[in-house]
Amino acid sequence: MKNLFVRTICALTLTIASGYADNINTLTKACNSGNADACFSLGIKYYNGNGVKKDQNKAEQLYKQACKGGISEACIAVNFGK
């Protein structure tokens, strides 16, 4: 029974990790296509290291891109980092 529990937890962990990768890929494609909301969401992920390696420079770049796209929260995030 314990072994089944451990395998179930491992399977769930892999599913969640796979979901993060799919989400990152989807956000990246959308951001590259000019979707400012996707750029902002991706910036948050890079800022926090959520599903990607933490990279505050990349996050700032994405926030700037989202700000140019009209996302006011991204503009605040860019100015907050200065």
mmCIF file of the N, C-alpha and C atoms, coordinates in Angstrom:
data_MODEL
# 
_entry.id   MODEL 
# 
loop_
_atom_site.group_PDB 
_atom_site.id 
_atom_site.type_symbol 
_atom_site.label_atom_id 
_atom_site.label_alt_id 
_atom_site.label_comp_id 
_atom_site.label_asym_id 
_atom_site.label_entity_id 
_atom_site.label_seq_id 
_atom_site.pdbx_PDB_ins_code 
_atom_site.Cartn_x 
_atom_site.Cartn_y 
_atom_site.Cartn_z 
_atom_site.occupancy 
_atom_site.B_iso_or_equiv 
_atom_site.pdbx_formal_charge 
_atom_site.auth_seq_id 
_atom_site.auth_comp_id 
_atom_site.auth_asym_id 
_atom_site.auth_atom_id 
_atom_site.pdbx_PDB_model_num 
ATOM 1   N N  . MET A 1 1  ? 0.826  -1.193 0.000   1.00 0.00 ? 1  MET A N  1 
ATOM 2   C CA . MET A 1 1  ? 0.000  0.000  0.000   1.00 0.00 ? 1  MET A CA 1 
ATOM 3   C C  . MET A 1 1  ? 0.873  1.261  0.000   1.00 0.00 ? 1  MET A C  1 
ATOM 4   N N  . LYS A 1 2  ? 1.933  1.253  0.832   1.00 0.00 ? 2  LYS A N  1 
ATOM 5   C CA . LYS A 1 2  ? 2.830  2.402  0.887   1.00 0.00 ? 2  LYS A CA 1 
ATOM 6   C C  . LYS A 1 2  ? 3.492  2.639  -0.468  1.00 0.00 ? 2  LYS A C  1 
ATOM 7   N N  . ASN A 1 3  ? 3.883  1.558  -1.137  1.00 0.00 ? 3  ASN A N  1 
ATOM 8   C CA . ASN A 1 3  ? 4.521  1.655  -2.440  1.00 0.00 ? 3  ASN A CA 1 
ATOM 9   C C  . ASN A 1 3  ? 3.569  2.274  -3.466  1.00 0.00 ? 3  ASN A C  1 
ATOM 10  N N  . LEU A 1 4  ? 2.300  1.917  -3.415  1.00 0.00 ? 4  LEU A N  1 
ATOM 11  C CA . LEU A 1 4  ? 1.303  2.486  -4.314  1.00 0.00 ? 4  LEU A CA 1 
ATOM 12  C C  . LEU A 1 4  ? 1.157  3.985  -4.067  1.00 0.00 ? 4  LEU A C  1 
ATOM 13  N N  . PHE A 1 5  ? 1.156  4.358  -2.803  1.00 0.00 ? 5  PHE A N  1 
ATOM 14  C CA . PHE A 1 5  ? 1.057  5.777  -2.442  1.00 0.00 ? 5  PHE A CA 1 
ATOM 15  C C  . PHE A 1 5  ? 2.243  6.564  -2.997  1.00 0.00 ? 5  PHE A C  1 
ATOM 16  N N  . VAL A 1 6  ? 3.442  6.035  -2.841  1.00 0.00 ? 6  VAL A N  1 
ATOM 17  C CA . VAL A 1 6  ? 4.651  6.704  -3.327  1.00 0.00 ? 6  VAL A CA 1 
ATOM 18  C C  . VAL A 1 6  ? 4.600  6.828  -4.853  1.00 0.00 ? 6  VAL A C  1 
ATOM 19  N N  . ARG A 1 7  ? 4.182  5.771  -5.540  1.00 0.00 ? 7  ARG A N  1 
ATOM 20  C CA . ARG A 1 7  ? 4.084  5.833  -7.006  1.00 0.00 ? 7  ARG A CA 1 
ATOM 21  C C  . ARG A 1 7  ? 3.044  6.857  -7.450  1.00 0.00 ? 7  ARG A C  1 
ATOM 22  N N  . THR A 1 8  ? 1.939  6.937  -6.711  1.00 0.00 ? 8  THR A N  1 
ATOM 23  C CA . THR A 1 8  ? 0.893  7.917  -7.042  1.00 0.00 ? 8  THR A CA 1 
ATOM 24  C C  . THR A 1 8  ? 1.409  9.333  -6.875  1.00 0.00 ? 8  THR A C  1 
ATOM 25  N N  . ILE A 1 9  ? 2.112  9.598  -5.797  1.00 0.00 ? 9  ILE A N  1 
ATOM 26  C CA . ILE A 1 9  ? 2.689  10.932 -5.556  1.00 0.00 ? 9  ILE A CA 1 
ATOM 27  C C  . ILE A 1 9  ? 3.700  11.264 -6.653  1.00 0.00 ? 9  ILE A C  1 
ATOM 28  N N  . CYS A 1 10 ? 4.536  10.313 -7.027  1.00 0.00 ? 10 CYS A N  1 
ATOM 29  C CA . CYS A 1 10 ? 5.519  10.551 -8.099  1.00 0.00 ? 10 CYS A CA 1 
ATOM 30  C C  . CYS A 1 10 ? 4.819  10.848 -9.417  1.00 0.00 ? 10 CYS A C  1 
ATOM 31  N N  . ALA A 1 11 ? 3.761  10.110 -9.728  1.00 0.00 ? 11 ALA A N  1 
ATOM 32  C CA . ALA A 1 11 ? 3.026  10.342 -10.969 1.00 0.00 ? 11 ALA A CA 1 
ATOM 33  C C  . ALA A 1 11 ? 2.385  11.724 -10.964 1.00 0.00 ? 11 ALA A C  1 
ATOM 34  N N  . LEU A 1 12 ? 1.823  12.126 -9.844  1.00 0.00 ? 12 LEU A N  1 
ATOM 35  C CA . LEU A 1 12 ? 1.221  13.456 -9.742  1.00 0.00 ? 12 LEU A CA 1 
ATOM 36  C C  . LEU A 1 12 ? 2.269  14.546 -9.902  1.00 0.00 ? 12 LEU A C  1 
ATOM 37  N N  . THR A 1 13 ? 3.423  14.344 -9.303  1.00 0.00 ? 13 THR A N  1 
ATOM 38  C CA . THR A 1 13 ? 4.508  15.326 -9.407  1.00 0.00 ? 13 THR A CA 1 
ATOM 39  C C  . THR A 1 13 ? 4.953  15.475 -10.855 1.00 0.00 ? 13 THR A C  1 
ATOM 40  N N  . LEU A 1 14 ? 5.097  14.368 -11.567 1.00 0.00 ? 14 LEU A N  1 
ATOM 41  C CA . LEU A 1 14 ? 5.496  14.425 -12.973 1.00 0.00 ? 14 LEU A CA 1 
ATOM 42  C C  . LEU A 1 14 ? 4.421  15.101 -13.816 1.00 0.00 ? 14 LEU A C  1 
ATOM 43  N N  . THR A 1 15 ? 3.161  14.851 -13.509 1.00 0.00 ? 15 THR A N  1 
ATOM 44  C CA . THR A 1 15 ? 2.061  15.476 -14.243 1.00 0.00 ? 15 THR A CA 1 
ATOM 45  C C  . THR A 1 15 ? 2.075  16.981 -14.041 1.00 0.00 ? 15 THR A C  1 
ATOM 46  N N  . ILE A 1 16 ? 2.283  17.416 -12.807 1.00 0.00 ? 16 ILE A N  1 
ATOM 47  C CA . ILE A 1 16 ? 2.339  18.850 -12.511 1.00 0.00 ? 16 ILE A CA 1 
ATOM 48  C C  . ILE A 1 16 ? 3.525  19.481 -13.220 1.00 0.00 ? 16 ILE A C  1 
ATOM 49  N N  . ALA A 1 17 ? 4.695  18.838 -13.153 1.00 0.00 ? 17 ALA A N  1 
ATOM 50  C CA . ALA A 1 17 ? 5.888  19.372 -13.824 1.00 0.00 ? 17 ALA A CA 1 
ATOM 51  C C  . ALA A 1 17 ? 5.662  19.467 -15.331 1.00 0.00 ? 17 ALA A C  1 
ATOM 52  N N  . SER A 1 18 ? 5.025  18.471 -15.901 1.00 0.00 ? 18 SER A N  1 
ATOM 53  C CA . SER A 1 18 ? 4.724  18.484 -17.330 1.00 0.00 ? 18 SER A CA 1 
ATOM 54  C C  . SER A 1 18 ? 3.764  19.620 -17.658 1.00 0.00 ? 18 SER A C  1 
ATOM 55  N N  . GLY A 1 19 ? 2.801  19.850 -16.768 1.00 0.00 ? 19 GLY A N  1 
ATOM 56  C CA . GLY A 1 19 ? 1.859  20.949 -16.954 1.00 0.00 ? 19 GLY A CA 1 
ATOM 57  C C  . GLY A 1 19 ? 2.560  22.292 -16.946 1.00 0.00 ? 19 GLY A C  1 
ATOM 58  N N  . TYR A 1 20 ? 3.550  22.449 -16.065 1.00 0.00 ? 20 TYR A N  1 
ATOM 59  C CA . TYR A 1 20 ? 4.328  23.689 -16.034 1.00 0.00 ? 20 TYR A CA 1 
ATOM 60  C C  . TYR A 1 20 ? 5.036  23.904 -17.365 1.00 0.00 ? 20 TYR A C  1 
ATOM 61  N N  . ALA A 1 21 ? 5.654  22.843 -17.892 1.00 0.00 ? 21 ALA A N  1 
ATOM 62  C CA . ALA A 1 21 ? 6.385  22.966 -19.149 1.00 0.00 ? 21 ALA A CA 1 
ATOM 63  C C  . ALA A 1 21 ? 5.441  23.344 -20.288 1.00 0.00 ? 21 ALA A C  1 
ATOM 64  N N  . ASP A 1 22 ? 4.273  22.705 -20.332 1.00 0.00 ? 22 ASP A N  1 
ATOM 65  C CA . ASP A 1 22 ? 3.295  23.031 -21.368 1.00 0.00 ? 22 ASP A CA 1 
ATOM 66  C C  . ASP A 1 22 ? 2.837  24.474 -21.227 1.00 0.00 ? 22 ASP A C  1 
ATOM 67  N N  . ASN A 1 23 ? 2.590  24.904 -19.992 1.00 0.00 ? 23 ASN A N  1 
ATOM 68  C CA . ASN A 1 23 ? 2.140  26.263 -19.728 1.00 0.00 ? 23 ASN A CA 1 
ATOM 69  C C  . ASN A 1 23 ? 3.211  27.271 -20.137 1.00 0.00 ? 23 ASN A C  1 
ATOM 70  N N  . ILE A 1 24 ? 4.455  27.004 -19.825 1.00 0.00 ? 24 ILE A N  1 
ATOM 71  C CA . ILE A 1 24 ? 5.556  27.896 -20.187 1.00 0.00 ? 24 ILE A CA 1 
ATOM 72  C C  . ILE A 1 24 ? 5.659  27.997 -21.706 1.00 0.00 ? 24 ILE A C  1 
ATOM 73  N N  . ASN A 1 25 ? 5.564  26.859 -22.389 1.00 0.00 ? 25 ASN A N  1 
ATOM 74  C CA . ASN A 1 25 ? 5.644  26.866 -23.855 1.00 0.00 ? 25 ASN A CA 1 
ATOM 75  C C  . ASN A 1 25 ? 4.496  27.663 -24.461 1.00 0.00 ? 25 ASN A C  1 
ATOM 76  N N  . THR A 1 26 ? 3.295  27.474 -23.936 1.00 0.00 ? 26 THR A N  1 
ATOM 77  C CA . THR A 1 26 ? 2.125  28.193 -24.442 1.00 0.00 ? 26 THR A CA 1 
ATOM 78  C C  . THR A 1 26 ? 2.274  29.689 -24.210 1.00 0.00 ? 26 THR A C  1 
ATOM 79  N N  . LEU A 1 27 ? 2.700  30.072 -23.002 1.00 0.00 ? 27 LEU A N  1 
ATOM 80  C CA . LEU A 1 27 ? 2.890  31.492 -22.696 1.00 0.00 ? 27 LEU A CA 1 
ATOM 81  C C  . LEU A 1 27 ? 3.984  32.110 -23.563 1.00 0.00 ? 27 LEU A C  1 
ATOM 82  N N  . THR A 1 28 ? 5.066  31.378 -23.775 1.00 0.00 ? 28 THR A N  1 
ATOM 83  C CA . THR A 1 28 ? 6.172  31.884 -24.591 1.00 0.00 ? 28 THR A CA 1 
ATOM 84  C C  . THR A 1 28 ? 5.712  32.134 -26.026 1.00 0.00 ? 28 THR A C  1 
ATOM 85  N N  . LYS A 1 29 ? 4.988  31.179 -26.587 1.00 0.00 ? 29 LYS A N  1 
ATOM 86  C CA . LYS A 1 29 ? 4.484  31.346 -27.954 1.00 0.00 ? 29 LYS A CA 1 
ATOM 87  C C  . LYS A 1 29 ? 3.537  32.544 -28.041 1.00 0.00 ? 29 LYS A C  1 
ATOM 88  N N  . ALA A 1 30 ? 2.647  32.655 -27.062 1.00 0.00 ? 30 ALA A N  1 
ATOM 89  C CA . ALA A 1 30 ? 1.696  33.772 -27.064 1.00 0.00 ? 30 ALA A CA 1 
ATOM 90  C C  . ALA A 1 30 ? 2.409  35.104 -26.902 1.00 0.00 ? 30 ALA A C  1 
ATOM 91  N N  . CYS A 1 31 ? 3.386  35.157 -26.018 1.00 0.00 ? 31 CYS A N  1 
ATOM 92  C CA . CYS A 1 31 ? 4.153  36.382 -25.799 1.00 0.00 ? 31 CYS A CA 1 
ATOM 93  C C  . CYS A 1 31 ? 4.906  36.765 -27.069 1.00 0.00 ? 31 CYS A C  1 
ATOM 94  N N  . ASN A 1 32 ? 5.537  35.792 -27.693 1.00 0.00 ? 32 ASN A N  1 
ATOM 95  C CA . ASN A 1 32 ? 6.278  36.053 -28.928 1.00 0.00 ? 32 ASN A CA 1 
ATOM 96  C C  . ASN A 1 32 ? 5.368  36.510 -30.063 1.00 0.00 ? 32 ASN A C  1 
ATOM 97  N N  . SER A 1 33 ? 4.077  36.186 -29.937 1.00 0.00 ? 33 SER A N  1 
ATOM 98  C CA . SER A 1 33 ? 3.093  36.606 -30.944 1.00 0.00 ? 33 SER A CA 1 
ATOM 99  C C  . SER A 1 33 ? 2.478  37.963 -30.615 1.00 0.00 ? 33 SER A C  1 
ATOM 100 N N  . GLY A 1 34 ? 2.947  38.580 -29.515 1.00 0.00 ? 34 GLY A N  1 
ATOM 101 C CA . GLY A 1 34 ? 2.479  39.912 -29.167 1.00 0.00 ? 34 GLY A CA 1 
ATOM 102 C C  . GLY A 1 34 ? 1.400  39.974 -28.103 1.00 0.00 ? 34 GLY A C  1 
ATOM 103 N N  . ASN A 1 35 ? 1.117  38.870 -27.434 1.00 0.00 ? 35 ASN A N  1 
ATOM 104 C CA . ASN A 1 35 ? 0.117  38.854 -26.375 1.00 0.00 ? 35 ASN A CA 1 
ATOM 105 C C  . ASN A 1 35 ? 0.735  39.405 -25.090 1.00 0.00 ? 35 ASN A C  1 
ATOM 106 N N  . ALA A 1 36 ? 0.376  40.634 -24.742 1.00 0.00 ? 36 ALA A N  1 
ATOM 107 C CA . ALA A 1 36 ? 0.964  41.310 -23.591 1.00 0.00 ? 36 ALA A CA 1 
ATOM 108 C C  . ALA A 1 36 ? 0.624  40.615 -22.278 1.00 0.00 ? 36 ALA A C  1 
ATOM 109 N N  . ASP A 1 37 ? -0.590 40.076 -22.161 1.00 0.00 ? 37 ASP A N  1 
ATOM 110 C CA . ASP A 1 37 ? -0.966 39.348 -20.938 1.00 0.00 ? 37 ASP A CA 1 
ATOM 111 C C  . ASP A 1 37 ? -0.056 38.139 -20.728 1.00 0.00 ? 37 ASP A C  1 
ATOM 112 N N  . ALA A 1 38 ? 0.238  37.432 -21.814 1.00 0.00 ? 38 ALA A N  1 
ATOM 113 C CA . ALA A 1 38 ? 1.114  36.267 -21.726 1.00 0.00 ? 38 ALA A CA 1 
ATOM 114 C C  . ALA A 1 38 ? 2.522  36.688 -21.314 1.00 0.00 ? 38 ALA A C  1 
ATOM 115 N N  . CYS A 1 39 ? 2.996  37.815 -21.837 1.00 0.00 ? 39 CYS A N  1 
ATOM 116 C CA . CYS A 1 39 ? 4.326  38.324 -21.460 1.00 0.00 ? 39 CYS A CA 1 
ATOM 117 C C  . CYS A 1 39 ? 4.380  38.626 -19.966 1.00 0.00 ? 39 CYS A C  1 
ATOM 118 N N  . PHE A 1 40 ? 3.308  39.244 -19.469 1.00 0.00 ? 40 PHE A N  1 
ATOM 119 C CA . PHE A 1 40 ? 3.269  39.580 -18.048 1.00 0.00 ? 40 PHE A CA 1 
ATOM 120 C C  . PHE A 1 40 ? 3.238  38.315 -17.192 1.00 0.00 ? 40 PHE A C  1 
ATOM 121 N N  . SER A 1 41 ? 2.403  37.353 -17.563 1.00 0.00 ? 41 SER A N  1 
ATOM 122 C CA . SER A 1 41 ? 2.323  36.092 -16.816 1.00 0.00 ? 41 SER A CA 1 
ATOM 123 C C  . SER A 1 41 ? 3.657  35.356 -16.845 1.00 0.00 ? 41 SER A C  1 
ATOM 124 N N  . LEU A 1 42 ? 4.300  35.353 -17.985 1.00 0.00 ? 42 LEU A N  1 
ATOM 125 C CA . LEU A 1 42 ? 5.601  34.701 -18.113 1.00 0.00 ? 42 LEU A CA 1 
ATOM 126 C C  . LEU A 1 42 ? 6.647  35.439 -17.270 1.00 0.00 ? 42 LEU A C  1 
ATOM 127 N N  . GLY A 1 43 ? 6.571  36.767 -17.252 1.00 0.00 ? 43 GLY A N  1 
ATOM 128 C CA . GLY A 1 43 ? 7.473  37.548 -16.416 1.00 0.00 ? 43 GLY A CA 1 
ATOM 129 C C  . GLY A 1 43 ? 7.341  37.198 -14.949 1.00 0.00 ? 43 GLY A C  1 
ATOM 130 N N  . ILE A 1 44 ? 6.123  37.008 -14.501 1.00 0.00 ? 44 ILE A N  1 
ATOM 131 C CA . ILE A 1 44 ? 5.893  36.622 -13.100 1.00 0.00 ? 44 ILE A CA 1 
ATOM 132 C C  . ILE A 1 44 ? 6.533  35.269 -12.824 1.00 0.00 ? 44 ILE A C  1 
ATOM 133 N N  . LYS A 1 45 ? 6.389  34.346 -13.764 1.00 0.00 ? 45 LYS A N  1 
ATOM 134 C CA . LYS A 1 45 ? 6.987  33.019 -13.580 1.00 0.00 ? 45 LYS A CA 1 
ATOM 135 C C  . LYS A 1 45 ? 8.513  33.106 -13.489 1.00 0.00 ? 45 LYS A C  1 
ATOM 136 N N  . TYR A 1 46 ? 9.122  33.927 -14.348 1.00 0.00 ? 46 TYR A N  1 
ATOM 137 C CA . TYR A 1 46 ? 10.578 34.083 -14.279 1.00 0.00 ? 46 TYR A CA 1 
ATOM 138 C C  . TYR A 1 46 ? 10.996 34.810 -12.999 1.00 0.00 ? 46 TYR A C  1 
ATOM 139 N N  . TYR A 1 47 ? 10.231 35.776 -12.581 1.00 0.00 ? 47 TYR A N  1 
ATOM 140 C CA . TYR A 1 47 ? 10.566 36.519 -11.361 1.00 0.00 ? 47 TYR A CA 1 
ATOM 141 C C  . TYR A 1 47 ? 10.566 35.590 -10.144 1.00 0.00 ? 47 TYR A C  1 
ATOM 142 N N  . ASN A 1 48 ? 9.576  34.702 -10.075 1.00 0.00 ? 48 ASN A N  1 
ATOM 143 C CA . ASN A 1 48 ? 9.436  33.812 -8.924  1.00 0.00 ? 48 ASN A CA 1 
ATOM 144 C C  . ASN A 1 48 ? 10.124 32.468 -9.099  1.00 0.00 ? 48 ASN A C  1 
ATOM 145 N N  . GLY A 1 49 ? 10.563 32.157 -10.312 1.00 0.00 ? 49 GLY A N  1 
ATOM 146 C CA . GLY A 1 49 ? 11.153 30.846 -10.560 1.00 0.00 ? 49 GLY A CA 1 
ATOM 147 C C  . GLY A 1 49 ? 10.095 29.755 -10.529 1.00 0.00 ? 49 GLY A C  1 
ATOM 148 N N  . ASN A 1 50 ? 8.927  30.055 -11.034 1.00 0.00 ? 50 ASN A N  1 
ATOM 149 C CA . ASN A 1 50 ? 7.798  29.129 -11.003 1.00 0.00 ? 50 ASN A CA 1 
ATOM 150 C C  . ASN A 1 50 ? 7.690  28.391 -12.337 1.00 0.00 ? 50 ASN A C  1 
ATOM 151 N N  . GLY A 1 51 ? 8.270  27.184 -12.392 1.00 0.00 ? 51 GLY A N  1 
ATOM 152 C CA . GLY A 1 51 ? 8.260  26.393 -13.626 1.00 0.00 ? 51 GLY A CA 1 
ATOM 153 C C  . GLY A 1 51 ? 9.426  26.680 -14.544 1.00 0.00 ? 51 GLY A C  1 
ATOM 154 N N  . VAL A 1 52 ? 10.214 27.690 -14.216 1.00 0.00 ? 52 VAL A N  1 
ATOM 155 C CA . VAL A 1 52 ? 11.422 28.059 -14.966 1.00 0.00 ? 52 VAL A CA 1 
ATOM 156 C C  . VAL A 1 52 ? 12.503 28.439 -13.962 1.00 0.00 ? 52 VAL A C  1 
ATOM 157 N N  . LYS A 1 53 ? 13.733 28.507 -14.445 1.00 0.00 ? 53 LYS A N  1 
ATOM 158 C CA . LYS A 1 53 ? 14.813 28.966 -13.583 1.00 0.00 ? 53 LYS A CA 1 
ATOM 159 C C  . LYS A 1 53 ? 14.596 30.447 -13.279 1.00 0.00 ? 53 LYS A C  1 
ATOM 160 N N  . LYS A 1 54 ? 14.711 30.815 -12.021 1.00 0.00 ? 54 LYS A N  1 
ATOM 161 C CA . LYS A 1 54 ? 14.509 32.204 -11.603 1.00 0.00 ? 54 LYS A CA 1 
ATOM 162 C C  . LYS A 1 54 ? 15.498 33.109 -12.336 1.00 0.00 ? 54 LYS A C  1 
ATOM 163 N N  . ASP A 1 55 ? 14.952 34.137 -12.983 1.00 0.00 ? 55 ASP A N  1 
ATOM 164 C CA . ASP A 1 55 ? 15.776 35.051 -13.767 1.00 0.00 ? 55 ASP A CA 1 
ATOM 165 C C  . ASP A 1 55 ? 15.102 36.426 -13.762 1.00 0.00 ? 55 ASP A C  1 
ATOM 166 N N  . GLN A 1 56 ? 15.549 37.286 -12.858 1.00 0.00 ? 56 GLN A N  1 
ATOM 167 C CA . GLN A 1 56 ? 14.905 38.581 -12.706 1.00 0.00 ? 56 GLN A CA 1 
ATOM 168 C C  . GLN A 1 56 ? 15.176 39.513 -13.890 1.00 0.00 ? 56 GLN A C  1 
ATOM 169 N N  . ASN A 1 57 ? 16.292 39.334 -14.569 1.00 0.00 ? 57 ASN A N  1 
ATOM 170 C CA . ASN A 1 57 ? 16.548 40.134 -15.775 1.00 0.00 ? 57 ASN A CA 1 
ATOM 171 C C  . ASN A 1 57 ? 15.561 39.782 -16.883 1.00 0.00 ? 57 ASN A C  1 
ATOM 172 N N  . LYS A 1 58 ? 15.315 38.486 -17.060 1.00 0.00 ? 58 LYS A N  1 
ATOM 173 C CA . LYS A 1 58 ? 14.332 38.033 -18.050 1.00 0.00 ? 58 LYS A CA 1 
ATOM 174 C C  . LYS A 1 58 ? 12.940 38.525 -17.663 1.00 0.00 ? 58 LYS A C  1 
ATOM 175 N N  . ALA A 1 59 ? 12.640 38.467 -16.366 1.00 0.00 ? 59 ALA A N  1 
ATOM 176 C CA . ALA A 1 59 ? 11.341 38.944 -15.886 1.00 0.00 ? 59 ALA A CA 1 
ATOM 177 C C  . ALA A 1 59 ? 11.164 40.422 -16.213 1.00 0.00 ? 59 ALA A C  1 
ATOM 178 N N  . GLU A 1 60 ? 12.189 41.212 -15.981 1.00 0.00 ? 60 GLU A N  1 
ATOM 179 C CA . GLU A 1 60 ? 12.098 42.652 -16.264 1.00 0.00 ? 60 GLU A CA 1 
ATOM 180 C C  . GLU A 1 60 ? 11.898 42.899 -17.760 1.00 0.00 ? 60 GLU A C  1 
ATOM 181 N N  . GLN A 1 61 ? 12.601 42.144 -18.585 1.00 0.00 ? 61 GLN A N  1 
ATOM 182 C CA . GLN A 1 61 ? 12.447 42.263 -20.044 1.00 0.00 ? 61 GLN A CA 1 
ATOM 183 C C  . GLN A 1 61 ? 10.996 41.959 -20.443 1.00 0.00 ? 61 GLN A C  1 
ATOM 184 N N  . LEU A 1 62 ? 10.429 40.907 -19.864 1.00 0.00 ? 62 LEU A N  1 
ATOM 185 C CA . LEU A 1 62 ? 9.052  40.525 -20.179 1.00 0.00 ? 62 LEU A CA 1 
ATOM 186 C C  . LEU A 1 62 ? 8.057  41.556 -19.650 1.00 0.00 ? 62 LEU A C  1 
ATOM 187 N N  . TYR A 1 63 ? 8.335  42.102 -18.463 1.00 0.00 ? 63 TYR A N  1 
ATOM 188 C CA . TYR A 1 63 ? 7.471  43.154 -17.910 1.00 0.00 ? 63 TYR A CA 1 
ATOM 189 C C  . TYR A 1 63 ? 7.469  44.379 -18.832 1.00 0.00 ? 63 TYR A C  1 
ATOM 190 N N  . LYS A 1 64 ? 8.649  44.730 -19.349 1.00 0.00 ? 64 LYS A N  1 
ATOM 191 C CA . LYS A 1 64 ? 8.732  45.884 -20.261 1.00 0.00 ? 64 LYS A CA 1 
ATOM 192 C C  . LYS A 1 64 ? 7.934  45.635 -21.528 1.00 0.00 ? 64 LYS A C  1 
ATOM 193 N N  . GLN A 1 65 ? 8.021  44.426 -22.029 1.00 0.00 ? 65 GLN A N  1 
ATOM 194 C CA . GLN A 1 65 ? 7.281  44.060 -23.235 1.00 0.00 ? 65 GLN A CA 1 
ATOM 195 C C  . GLN A 1 65 ? 5.771  44.137 -22.962 1.00 0.00 ? 65 GLN A C  1 
ATOM 196 N N  . ALA A 1 66 ? 5.357  43.643 -21.795 1.00 0.00 ? 66 ALA A N  1 
ATOM 197 C CA . ALA A 1 66 ? 3.938  43.683 -21.426 1.00 0.00 ? 66 ALA A CA 1 
ATOM 198 C C  . ALA A 1 66 ? 3.477  45.108 -21.197 1.00 0.00 ? 66 ALA A C  1 
ATOM 199 N N  . CYS A 1 67 ? 4.338  45.932 -20.610 1.00 0.00 ? 67 CYS A N  1 
ATOM 200 C CA . CYS A 1 67 ? 4.019  47.340 -20.370 1.00 0.00 ? 67 CYS A CA 1 
ATOM 201 C C  . CYS A 1 67 ? 3.769  48.056 -21.695 1.00 0.00 ? 67 CYS A C  1 
ATOM 202 N N  . LYS A 1 68 ? 4.640  47.801 -22.667 1.00 0.00 ? 68 LYS A N  1 
ATOM 203 C CA . LYS A 1 68 ? 4.459  48.394 -23.995 1.00 0.00 ? 68 LYS A CA 1 
ATOM 204 C C  . LYS A 1 68 ? 3.152  47.929 -24.636 1.00 0.00 ? 68 LYS A C  1 
ATOM 205 N N  . GLY A 1 69 ? 2.688  46.753 -24.218 1.00 0.00 ? 69 GLY A N  1 
ATOM 206 C CA . GLY A 1 69 ? 1.440  46.208 -24.731 1.00 0.00 ? 69 GLY A CA 1 
ATOM 207 C C  . GLY A 1 69 ? 0.213  46.688 -23.972 1.00 0.00 ? 69 GLY A C  1 
ATOM 208 N N  . GLY A 1 70 ? 0.436  47.570 -22.994 1.00 0.00 ? 70 GLY A N  1 
ATOM 209 C CA . GLY A 1 70 ? -0.692 48.170 -22.298 1.00 0.00 ? 70 GLY A CA 1 
ATOM 210 C C  . GLY A 1 70 ? -1.077 47.548 -20.967 1.00 0.00 ? 70 GLY A C  1 
ATOM 211 N N  . ILE A 1 71 ? -0.255 46.681 -20.426 1.00 0.00 ? 71 ILE A N  1 
ATOM 212 C CA . ILE A 1 71 ? -0.558 46.061 -19.134 1.00 0.00 ? 71 ILE A CA 1 
ATOM 213 C C  . ILE A 1 71 ? 0.006  46.951 -18.027 1.00 0.00 ? 71 ILE A C  1 
ATOM 214 N N  . SER A 1 72 ? -0.879 47.683 -17.352 1.00 0.00 ? 72 SER A N  1 
ATOM 215 C CA . SER A 1 72 ? -0.433 48.663 -16.359 1.00 0.00 ? 72 SER A CA 1 
ATOM 216 C C  . SER A 1 72 ? 0.305  48.014 -15.187 1.00 0.00 ? 72 SER A C  1 
ATOM 217 N N  . GLU A 1 73 ? -0.109 46.806 -14.800 1.00 0.00 ? 73 GLU A N  1 
ATOM 218 C CA . GLU A 1 73 ? 0.579  46.114 -13.703 1.00 0.00 ? 73 GLU A CA 1 
ATOM 219 C C  . GLU A 1 73 ? 2.035  45.836 -14.069 1.00 0.00 ? 73 GLU A C  1 
ATOM 220 N N  . ALA A 1 74 ? 2.286  45.573 -15.337 1.00 0.00 ? 74 ALA A N  1 
ATOM 221 C CA . ALA A 1 74 ? 3.664  45.333 -15.806 1.00 0.00 ? 74 ALA A CA 1 
ATOM 222 C C  . ALA A 1 74 ? 4.482  46.603 -15.715 1.00 0.00 ? 74 ALA A C  1 
ATOM 223 N N  . CYS A 1 75 ? 3.861  47.733 -16.027 1.00 0.00 ? 75 CYS A N  1 
ATOM 224 C CA . CYS A 1 75 ? 4.547  49.029 -15.927 1.00 0.00 ? 75 CYS A CA 1 
ATOM 225 C C  . CYS A 1 75 ? 4.931  49.303 -14.473 1.00 0.00 ? 75 CYS A C  1 
ATOM 226 N N  . ILE A 1 76 ? 4.033  48.975 -13.572 1.00 0.00 ? 76 ILE A N  1 
ATOM 227 C CA . ILE A 1 76 ? 4.317  49.145 -12.141 1.00 0.00 ? 76 ILE A CA 1 
ATOM 228 C C  . ILE A 1 76 ? 5.457  48.248 -11.721 1.00 0.00 ? 76 ILE A C  1 
ATOM 229 N N  . ALA A 1 77 ? 5.445  46.985 -12.197 1.00 0.00 ? 77 ALA A N  1 
ATOM 230 C CA . ALA A 1 77 ? 6.504  46.032 -11.855 1.00 0.00 ? 77 ALA A CA 1 
ATOM 231 C C  . ALA A 1 77 ? 7.859  46.506 -12.359 1.00 0.00 ? 77 ALA A C  1 
ATOM 232 N N  . VAL A 1 78 ? 7.909  47.069 -13.566 1.00 0.00 ? 78 VAL A N  1 
ATOM 233 C CA . VAL A 1 78 ? 9.161  47.597 -14.119 1.00 0.00 ? 78 VAL A CA 1 
ATOM 234 C C  . VAL A 1 78 ? 9.673  48.739 -13.266 1.00 0.00 ? 78 VAL A C  1 
ATOM 235 N N  . ASN A 1 79 ? 8.812  49.654 -12.916 1.00 0.00 ? 79 ASN A N  1 
ATOM 236 C CA . ASN A 1 79 ? 9.228  50.810 -12.110 1.00 0.00 ? 79 ASN A CA 1 
ATOM 237 C C  . ASN A 1 79 ? 9.545  50.435 -10.682 1.00 0.00 ? 79 ASN A C  1 
ATOM 238 N N  . PHE A 1 80 ? 8.919  49.392 -10.169 1.00 0.00 ? 80 PHE A N  1 
ATOM 239 C CA . PHE A 1 80 ? 9.180  48.933 -8.807  1.00 0.00 ? 80 PHE A CA 1 
ATOM 240 C C  . PHE A 1 80 ? 10.583 48.372 -8.689  1.00 0.00 ? 80 PHE A C  1 
ATOM 241 N N  . GLY A 1 81 ? 11.076 47.747 -9.767  1.00 0.00 ? 81 GLY A N  1 
ATOM 242 C CA . GLY A 1 81 ? 12.391 47.139 -9.743  1.00 0.00 ? 81 GLY A CA 1 
ATOM 243 C C  . GLY A 1 81 ? 13.544 48.131 -9.795  1.00 0.00 ? 81 GLY A C  1 
ATOM 244 N N  . LYS A 1 82 ? 13.240 49.414 -10.025 1.00 0.00 ? 82 LYS A N  1 
ATOM 245 C CA . LYS A 1 82 ? 14.308 50.424 -10.141 1.00 0.00 ? 82 LYS A CA 1 
ATOM 246 C C  . LYS A 1 82 ? 14.596 51.075 -8.816  1.00 0.00 ? 82 LYS A C  1 
# 
